[in-house]
Amino acid sequence: MRSTLRAESGIREVSDDQRADPLFIQSVARALQVLSAFHHETGPLSLSEIASRAGVDRSAAQRIVHTLRATGHLRRAPGGNGFLPGIRILDHTLDFLRLDPLTRRATPVLLELRRNVQERVDLSLFDDLRVVYAARMQSKRETFYATLVGHSVPTFCSSGGLAILARLPDDRVRDIIVRSDLRGFTPRTVTDPDAIMDEVRKIRQAGYSVAIEQILTGEIALGAAVTGPDGAPVAAIHVAGSLSEWTPDDFVQRFAPLATEAARAISLQ
């Protein structure tokens, strides 16, 4: 089973045509590859490990790491054993969140939804094979991963991701499923491509998704897609609760109208 403590890969492949563009700066791309080396790690990385994960030679990794330490984007781990992301990374996270129009528009709606539901409320942004959490408003039951803005989960099995898939044409849905890492997080995670397609079609009829123990054992989550001005899905609202406190039917009856209305309020018509 996969771990919820490791975010889905945010590494974007750069095509040969993009690299051949005279405006493309290879050294910048390599620096970002070095920063991306930490995406799946649970602790510090040595210089050799950074080079291997970033796909650069050790000499290049050494120069890039030295530069990023000077700018505060990397730091020595406590005890001097390896490197970790630096505090300046958080400046860029803040810039994204405060300048992103969708996140700004969604925040008051999410706050009101959280007051009404008294359960965890999240906003996730659609990024192809994954959805990335941009806002997380907690309930009384939390795990470490569930508090982290920037954490991501697969589109194919998360409540928000499934709600987003239901707003896409079938060929795009199949493409995302085929390219996804179809390993489960729990014994109940749906990983069969045909079963995922069947679920997407049901969600289209309902207007919202319900994910039972797809990411976390004991969790039920409801997702509603947020659309952009062209009607395409760009994000999703999640409401998550515990199966120890809710039956699926009661959870859906209580929260589906609230979540779908909040998603409509955030969507651009």
Secondary structure, DSSP 8 states (H G I E B T S, - for coil): ---TTS---------HHHHHSTT--HHHHHHHHHHHTTTT-SS-B-HHHHHHHHT--HHHHHHHHHHHHHHTSEEE-GGGSSEEE-TTHHHHHHHHHHH-HHHHHHHHHHHHHHHHH-SEEEEEEEETTEEEEEEEE--SS--SGGG-TT-EEETTTSHHHHHHHTTS-HHHHHHHHHHS----SSTT----HHHHHHHHHHHHHHSSEEEESSSSTTEEEEEEEEE-TTS-EEEEEEEEEETTT--HHHHHHHHHHHHHHHHHHHS--
